[in-house]
Amino acid sequence: MSPTASNLPDLSVRVAGVRFANPVIAASGTFGYGTEYSRVIDVALLGGVCSKGLTLEPRAGNAGPRLVETPSGLMNSIGLENPGIPHFVAHELMTMLSLGPTVIANLSGSTVESYAEGAALLDATDVPVIELNISCPNVKAGGMAWGLDPRAAAAVTSAVRGRTKKPLIVKLSPNAPSVVEVAKAAVASGADALSLVNTFQAFAVDVERGKPVFENVTAGLAGPAIRPLALRLLRDVALGVPECDPSRDPELGGTGTFVPLVGLGGIATWRDAAEFIMTGATAVQVGTSTFADPRAMTRIIGGLADFMARKGYSRISDLRGIAVFQ
């Protein structure tokens, strides 16, 4: 039974000081710029929409196969195909802002300089939030992703922080030897929030050819198969980074620096979303599941509202972190 007006829970949340009508955000690279799904769902119902990964210069993306289905998952090797930040600002941003959900611009790059210049361009716009993707290869370090090493993560986060006053979410890679140490470095370098996790590095073989499926050899694994792993990493960061403790939230009377967490990785149902919130997430991002069910996110929002009303939770913070901090 759906909640009535008298017992309707408040699903709104704040991430880095920015209000979202509910905690469900379309993940980067899975929802275009929002308009692509407007004929299928009411996009205005979502809490937020994160743009596809944006780089300073246009990118054509990777050649060859880009997607391979796996049991309960999806491997992708897209290569950050995008028209470049100047084109995004001139042609896509205003339409995104008109859709209703809070807009997040996902910023990617290959050098500190390109990240910083991209951040400066976005800073001059009305985009409310920037999400910094540090899973990109650092071309000056032999292609190692920025997010694998705390020092590299700190360098790029500091550079972007220096070029924008926008709230900054740093998106963490699960492939780092220590995600907690990378998270600490990002927080110390100016991250206002953390989102985790990006895709897991994976490998597939074309047995007919006896060669790797993807021209880039490895690819990112997403989907329900990674959810328990993503949830464990979220718990590690929630417990391992003091600033991410929900008790620090100033809206709950907390003191000290508070860095909220945005959880993602295989979320497909309201139960999945509730798991992440109970593990410490303030909001969640949904990506791969949208491909299988374009209405997944609106179902999650409705399911969360029903669940909260049934359990007597009046707001998201009532269940945030209860599986970890109680």
Phi, psi and omega in degrees: 000132181285151179295146174270172182301330185284336181237021181293120180288157178271110182270358184292148179221165173237127176243116182055038177084356182259132182278136171240135184298331174205170189275008186260119185237135175288126186285153180301138175083000182240355187224012182058233176248018178096323183291334184298333182257002187293341177275351184253319180228165173276096185300332182297343180285342185284155176287321181202162175228125178260130181294162169298161182300128184248133175242163182302316182255155175297147176229140181276343182087182185279149174275167176079190178303142182243339183225138173221126177283144175231166176304117180060028180199181181211126174265139179224146175221073186277318178086025177056042174300124179195161185277359183095152184298316179303319178294319178302313181297320184282330191237332185250329190298313184298322178294318177302315182296332182280349184288332178119309179295158175295131184265135174240128176264122180272118185257125178236170180184179180235344176225160176303319183297318182290323174299312184295318180292321176298319178298320180297320178295317179291328180298332182277003182252182178267008179298130187286327189218145173246134172251121184267113180272109181257020174271001180285153179289137175272104188295335180275357178240034176072018177093001177292135182297143179303325187279003180272340185234129181303322181292319178294318178299319179296320182297313183285325177295317179297319181296317179291318178302326180287347183246002178213145173260000179295150171304136188239117173260128176259124183267120188268147176269138177281355186271359178291145175304326176220100179297326180297317180294322176295319178299316178299319180295319179294318179296316180295338183260005172118007177294134176270340179201165178233138171244138183201138011234161171284188186287154176273138176294132183217173187217140179223146182242134170275102188290335178292323180265342184067035182221163175301144178295316188263141178296331176276006178072293177264164181211171182269131178261128178227182177102178185306333182299331184267356189303311180298328178290316178297320180295322178295319179293323176300317178298318179302315182289318179302320181275331188268344180245107186306324183294345182267001178294122181303336181295345178278350183303120182296335178291342177255012179089010181286164179233164182085176180290131177242126179242103183290157180250140173246117185266142175204158181134088175080015181287124183231339184225170178296328178296319177300313180299318180297323177302313182294319180294318178293343178268357174126357181283140173277325179217171179226155172244142181239129184232276187304324182298333179296329178296319181282326181218097182302341180264010183305315185292319179291327175295320179297316180299312179296320179295320177297317179298316178298314181299314182296320178295319181295323183269353179084017175279126182268339180209161184302322182296343178294332181249356183292120174080006187291339179278351185242320190255009176240000000 
